[in-house]
Each structure stands twice: as C-alpha cells, then as structure tokens.
Amino acid sequence: MKKRMLISTLAIAILSTTLLTACAGQTAAGSTTPSTPSSQPNLSHVISVTGSEVVTVIPDIAELVYGVTTQASDAVQCMELNTKDVNKTIEVLKGFGLEDKDIQTSEYSLTPRYDWSNDTQKLVGYEMQTTITASNISLDKVGDILSGSVSAGINTIESISYESSQYDERYAEAMAQAITSAKVKAEAMAQAAGCSVGKVSNIQEDFSESPIRNTTNLRADMAVGASEEKMEIMPGQVEINASVTVEFEIQ
C-alpha cells in the first residue's frame, strides 16, 4: 500500500512539475514570452486529456437471425423441403411489411448423415441448413414474426439483436458530453499547476467498438412456445459510448 501511495505521489509531482514548467514561459502579468511566430502551438504549452461519456437509449428496432434445418433420406428431397420452408418464412416476413433489402438468406449447407453403430459407417440421409437474417423489424412486430416464422418452418434460432434508429443523434450527444468532460479534467490539472486552460488546439475521436445493440440468444424450444402464443419482447436499454482526446493550450 505504501509503495502504491509513493508511486501516485510521484506521478502527481511529475505532472505538476511539467505543467509548472509549461507555465513558466509566461510573465508575471500573464503574457507569454516573445517567440518566433508559428502556425503550430508550442507542444510544451499544451495539455492533452481524454474524455469519455456513455448515454443510454431504448431500442426501437430488432434483427432476427434464425434458420431452417431439414432432414430427408434423399439429397434432392432434403433440399426441396428446405427451400419450401425458407420460402414460406420469407412470405411471412414480407407479410409483416419487411422489404427485400431487410431479408437475407445465407450459410447454405447440405451434409450427409451417417449411422455409426456397430463400428460401421452407413449413410442414412441428408441434412440441410439455411440461415435467414431479418433486419429493421419494429419491436412491436417481433413476437408475431417469431410465432409466424416457427409455424412456417423455422426450427433454429441464433439470436435477437436490439438496435436504435436514433444512434447517430445519441452518439453526437455522447461526443459533446465527452468533450465537456475533457475540458473539466484539463481545467482541474491546469489549476493545480497554477495555470489556466486556453483554446483547443486539437481534437481526436478515439475509436471504440461502441455496442449499438443488445443481443439475446434464444433456444429452439422457446421458439416452439412462441408459435402457440406471442412471445413477449423486453429489449431493455442499449449503451452508446463516445471517447475523445483533446489538446488545450496552457496560459
């Protein structure tokens, strides 16, 4: 514990010394020492801080990732059954107002099935899987779409992802708050060193994989229950993160 306190005290002392050195280039009246004109700020008179903020938003749209798995003794029959159920599911989605651009089929697979009993390999049939991704679904339709999709042939569900159509607006709000937070930090550090914060010389958006969605994994047996009664959807809230690095001139 004493070692940690010593390191923290040393870090504060170094920071204060650095800031005091930066401020030392000013006269007692607060004017800066004459120097050669330059379009770039003197790096020794700049303080750099990072600000981060998080805002929450209630999701209003969802994305479903689910699929159709079929089995048959013949490969052609297996594919025909799979195609039939996939097409029925797509019709259900369109019936709820989804457009072609909101529906994607992918990850097609057709594999043989074997019986390995008695240490022998015997071909018993084929299995085909097709994944369907449905996007931009209004939350009030998710339960009905799940029920209708299961009735149409869906028997594999991977996830429901909740998103916000207001992401851009709320991210800009978080960014503005992060810049304000950075300025508060800079002012506190400068005040501790006997300086004051001047104008901003540089702002950089820090890349972060801000979670714009909240994903729930569902079991297939949950979907079967949804076919008999509308599934209640509870999206909760989604966090939107913003982080910036801001450089201020020191006066």
C-alpha positions in Angstrom: 0.0 0.0 0.0 2.8 2.4 0.9 4.5 1.6 -2.4 1.3 2.5 -4.3 0.9 5.8 -2.4 4.6 6.6 -3.2 4.1 6.0 -6.9 0.9 8.0 -7.0 2.5 10.9 -5.2 5.5 10.8 -7.6 3.2 10.8 -10.6 1.3 13.9 -9.3 4.6 15.6 -8.6 5.9 14.9 -12.1 2.6 16.2 -13.6 2.6 19.4 -11.6 6.3 20.0 -12.4 5.5 19.5 -16.1 2.6 21.9 -16.0 4.6 24.5 -13.9 7.4 24.3 -16.4 4.9 25.0 -19.2 3.5 27.9 -17.4 7.0 29.3 -16.6 7.3 30.6 -20.1 4.8 33.4 -19.1 5.5 36.7 -17.5 4.0 37.6 -14.1 1.3 39.6 -15.8 0.2 36.5 -17.7 1.6 37.4 -21.1 3.7 34.8 -23.0 7.4 35.2 -23.6 8.1 36.5 -27.2 8.8 33.7 -29.6 9.1 33.1 -33.3 5.6 33.2 -34.9 4.4 29.7 -35.8 1.1 28.2 -37.0 1.6 25.3 -34.7 1.1 25.6 -30.9 4.2 25.1 -28.7 3.9 21.5 -27.6 5.4 22.3 -24.2 2.5 24.6 -23.6 -0.2 22.0 -24.4 -2.2 19.8 -22.1 -3.7 16.6 -23.5 -6.7 14.9 -21.8 -9.2 12.1 -22.7 -12.9 12.4 -22.1 -15.4 9.6 -22.2 -19.2 9.5 -21.8 -22.0 6.9 -22.1 -25.6 7.6 -23.0 -28.4 5.0 -23.0 -31.2 4.6 -25.4 -34.3 2.4 -25.6 -34.1 0.2 -28.7 -36.9 0.5 -31.3 -35.8 -2.0 -33.9 -34.6 -5.5 -33.9 -32.7 -8.0 -36.1 -33.5 -11.7 -36.1 -31.0 -14.4 -37.0 -32.6 -17.9 -37.4 -32.8 -20.7 -39.9 -34.4 -23.8 -41.3 -33.0 -27.3 -40.8 -34.5 -30.2 -42.7 -33.6 -33.9 -43.0 -34.5 -36.5 -45.6 -33.2 -39.8 -46.9 -32.5 -38.2 -50.4 -30.4 -35.1 -51.0 -32.8 -33.7 -53.6 -35.8 -34.2 -51.3 -33.9 -32.6 -48.4 -33.1 -29.5 -50.5 -36.7 -29.3 -51.7 -38.1 -29.4 -48.2 -35.6 -26.8 -47.0 -36.4 -24.4 -49.9 -40.2 -24.8 -49.3 -39.9 -23.8 -45.6 -37.4 -21.0 -46.3 -39.8 -19.5 -49.0 -42.8 -19.8 -46.6 -40.8 -17.9 -43.9 -39.8 -15.2 -46.4 -43.5 -14.8 -47.2 -44.3 -14.4 -43.5 -41.7 -11.7 -43.2 -43.0 -9.8 -46.2 -46.5 -10.1 -44.8 -45.3 -8.1 -41.8 -44.0 -5.3 -44.1 -40.3 -6.3 -44.4 -38.8 -5.4 -47.8 -36.3 -7.5 -49.8 -33.4 -5.4 -48.6 -34.3 -6.4 -45.0 -34.2 -10.1 -45.6 -31.0 -12.1 -46.3 -30.5 -15.8 -46.7 -27.0 -17.3 -46.2 -24.9 -20.1 -44.9 -26.5 -22.8 -47.0 -25.2 -26.3 -46.1 -26.1 -29.8 -47.3 -24.3 -32.7 -45.4 -24.8 -36.4 -45.3 -25.9 -38.2 -42.2 -24.4 -41.5 -41.1 -25.2 -44.2 -38.7 -22.0 -45.3 -36.9 -23.5 -48.2 -34.9 -21.5 -51.4 -34.7 -18.4 -49.6 -35.8 -19.6 -49.3 -39.3 -20.5 -46.2 -41.4 -23.9 -46.3 -43.1 -25.5 -43.4 -45.0 -29.0 -42.8 -43.6 -29.9 -39.5 -45.2 -29.0 -35.8 -45.6 -29.4 -32.6 -43.6 -29.7 -29.1 -45.0 -29.5 -25.8 -43.1 -30.2 -22.3 -44.3 -29.8 -19.1 -42.2 -32.2 -16.2 -42.5 -31.4 -12.7 -41.2 -34.3 -10.3 -40.9 -33.4 -6.6 -40.1 -35.2 -3.3 -39.4 -38.0 -5.0 -37.5 -40.2 -2.8 -35.4 -40.2 -4.1 -31.8 -44.0 -4.4 -31.7 -43.8 -7.0 -34.5 -41.0 -9.2 -33.2 -43.2 -11.5 -31.2 -45.7 -12.1 -34.0 -42.9 -12.6 -36.6 -41.3 -15.2 -34.4 -44.6 -17.1 -34.0 -45.3 -16.9 -37.7 -41.8 -17.9 -38.7 -41.9 -21.0 -36.5 -45.2 -22.0 -38.0 -43.7 -21.6 -41.5 -40.8 -23.9 -40.7 -38.1 -22.1 -38.7 -36.6 -24.5 -36.2 -33.2 -23.0 -35.5 -32.8 -19.6 -33.7 -29.5 -17.9 -33.1 -30.3 -14.5 -31.7 -32.4 -11.4 -31.4 -30.4 -8.1 -31.6 -31.9 -4.9 -30.4 -30.8 -1.6 -32.0 -31.7 2.1 -32.0 -32.7 4.1 -35.1 -31.5 7.2 -33.1 -28.0 6.0 -32.8 -26.3 8.9 -34.8 -28.1 11.6 -32.8 -27.4 10.0 -29.4 -23.8 9.3 -30.4 -23.3 13.0 -31.2 -24.8 13.8 -27.8 -22.3 11.5 -26.1 -19.5 13.0 -28.1 -20.4 16.6 -26.9 -20.5 15.4 -23.3 -17.1 13.7 -23.7 -15.5 16.9 -24.9 -17.0 18.8 -21.9 -15.7 16.1 -19.6 -12.2 16.5 -21.2 -12.3 20.3 -20.6 -13.2 19.8 -16.9 -10.2 17.5 -16.4 -7.9 19.9 -18.2 -9.0 22.9 -16.1 -8.5 20.9 -12.9 -5.0 19.8 -13.9 -4.0 23.3 -15.0 -5.4 24.9 -11.8 -3.3 22.5 -9.7 -0.2 23.7 -11.6 -1.1 27.4 -11.3 -2.0 27.8 -15.0 -5.3 28.2 -16.9 -6.7 26.5 -20.0 -6.7 28.3 -23.3 -8.3 27.5 -26.6 -8.5 24.0 -28.1 -5.6 23.1 -30.4 -6.6 19.6 -31.4 -9.5 17.2 -31.0 -9.3 13.5 -31.9 -12.1 11.0 -31.8 -10.9 7.8 -30.1 -12.1 4.7 -31.9 -14.1 2.3 -29.8 -16.4 -0.6 -30.7 -19.4 1.1 -29.2 -22.1 -1.5 -28.6 -25.1 -0.4 -30.6 -27.0 -3.5 -30.0 -28.1 -5.8 -27.2 -28.2 -9.4 -28.3 -30.3 -12.1 -26.7 -29.8 -15.8 -27.6 -32.9 -18.0 -27.8 -33.3 -21.7 -27.7 -35.3 -23.6 -30.3 -37.8 -24.8 -27.7 -38.5 -21.2 -26.8 -39.4 -20.5 -30.4 -41.8 -23.5 -30.4 -43.6 -21.9 -27.4 -43.8 -18.7 -29.4 -45.7 -20.4 -32.2 -48.6 -21.0 -29.8 -48.6 -17.6 -28.2 -47.0 -14.3 -28.9 -43.6 -14.0 -27.3 -43.1 -11.0 -25.0 -40.1 -8.9 -26.1 -38.1 -7.0 -23.4 -35.2 -5.1 -25.1 -34.0 -3.1 -22.1 -31.5 -0.4 -22.9 -28.6 0.0 -25.2 -25.4 1.9 -24.2 -23.7 4.2 -26.7 -20.1 5.2 -25.9 -18.0 8.1 -27.1 -14.4 8.9 -26.3 -12.2 11.8 -27.4 -8.7 13.1 -26.8 -8.5 16.9 -26.6 -5.4 19.2 -26.5 -5.7 22.6 -24.8 -3.2 25.4 -24.9 -2.0 26.4 -21.5 -2.0 30.1 -20.5 
